[in-house]
Amino acid sequence: MDRVIEKKKWNTKRILTIAGIAAIVGLIAASVYFTSGKSKLNVDTERITIGEIKTAAFHEFITLNGVVLPESTIYLDAMEGGRVEEKFVEDGAMMTKGQPILRLSNTDLELQLANQETQVFNVLTQMQISKNNAEQNSINRQNQDAEVDNALKEAERVYILNKKLHEQKVIGLQEFQSSKNLYDYQLRRKKLTEQIMKTDATSMKQQVDQMGESYQQMKRTLALMRKKVGDLIVRAPVDGQLTSLDAEIGENKNKGQRLGQIDVMSGYKLRVDIDEHYISRVFAGLLGNCDVAGKTYQLKIKKVYTQVTNGRFQVDMEFAEKVPEGIRRGQTLQVRLGLSEETQAILLPKGGFYQQTGGNWIFKLNENGTVAYKVDIQLGRQNPDYYEVLSGLKPGDKVVTSSYENYGNMQELILKK
């Protein structure tokens, strides 16, 4: 007899179908879960640096390198061009003012000096001749004046005598008139002679004065020429150390060419390079310090060179009090230049995070220290150790300060020990 066979509800095929559907639904749910919400990344705490926000005294300063230089340097330039004939000292020698350093030769200049000396001698000789001629002419004029004066006196005597005789009718009118005419002639001759002598004296004085001025001018020119020849011997202008001497025997040097320099050893200063970003905040009188042999020395900006070259400008800093012992020209010292007074501020330790965030945000740890999430921040001043926090963080907060280079666009960091 036939039996009715019941169908099985949970056969193998049906179970596999349901399992497949469930797996697909699970994958879809997992995908939705992991792609929605914040992106996360597991990070080993041993591979990161965690810093704590704190309130403390803040002093804004920058660290710079300064080169030790003498307090002042006098440059040696060739006052006259010439060939190096002799060197009296070598580079590095200690010099006293006026001590010769080297000797140049210049035949053209020496020939000009000889010609100038000859001209001065010729003018002096001509002056002497003119003076002798003037004296001789003066003697001749004086002799002539004496003769004229004698003739006038004789004519006057005869005229006076004849006048009396004529009045007494002892002599005739013709003889009296002749003596009167002779007297008038000698009188006019005397006046003319005096005028000529006066004119000659004035003319001779002008001539002598002009020649004297010419002679003095030529003497000044000769003195200048001698000085130019004397400048062929290069001498130390001040006491100090000769450095950077650039001259060899037989070498030709042009007028104005740099020969070397004298370093005045009365003190030292630092020549410091600074980024042009700070040019508006750096001024004479700004203070800084440096460490030498375990001691800290105060520095002060003495001069600011405002010319910017390759994005940097320079300042000269002098030691405020005592100059460190043992420092040498060309030595490099690390300088801390203060840009503000010391104040209380919220401080964030410096770190590699700044390169990726620009100081606009940072990963901040939660209270348990298990998760770090992004927060927006605002930073202000800085020094080599800290940033000043203006907003976004408070004292006691902990943040990740190491580099964010491998974090991409992650929103949270899951911290694993």
Salt bridges, closest charged atoms under 4 A:
GLU60 OE1 - ARG281 NH2 2.73
ASP77 OD1 - ARG258 NE 2.47
GLU80 OE2 - LYS228 NZ 2.86
GLU85 OE2 - ARG83 NH1 2.85
GLU86 OE1 - ARG103 NE 3.48
GLU90 OE1 - LYS87 NZ 3.44
GLU117 OE2 - ARG226 NH2 3.39
ASP145 OD1 - LYS190 NZ 3.01
ASP149 OD2 - LYS153 NZ 3.55
ASP149 OD1 - LYS190 NZ 3.59
GLU154 OE2 - ARG157 NH2 2.51
ASP184 OD2 - LYS180 NZ 3.28
GLU194 OE2 - LYS190 NZ 3.66
ASP200 OD2 - ARG141 NE 2.82
ASP209 OD2 - LYS205 NZ 2.98
ASP231 OD2 - LYS227 NZ 3.36
ASP246 OD2 - LYS253 NZ 4.00
GLU251 OE2 - LYS253 NZ 3.05
ASP263 OD2 - ARG329 NE 2.69
ASP291 OD1 - ARG336 NH2 3.14
ASP316 OD2 - LYS269 NZ 3.27
ASP316 OD1 - ARG271 NE 2.30
GLU388 OE1 - ARG381 NE 3.01
ASP397 OD2 - LYS364 NZ 3.49
ASP397 OD1 - LYS394 NZ 3.36
GLU412 OE2 - LYS38 NZ 3.68
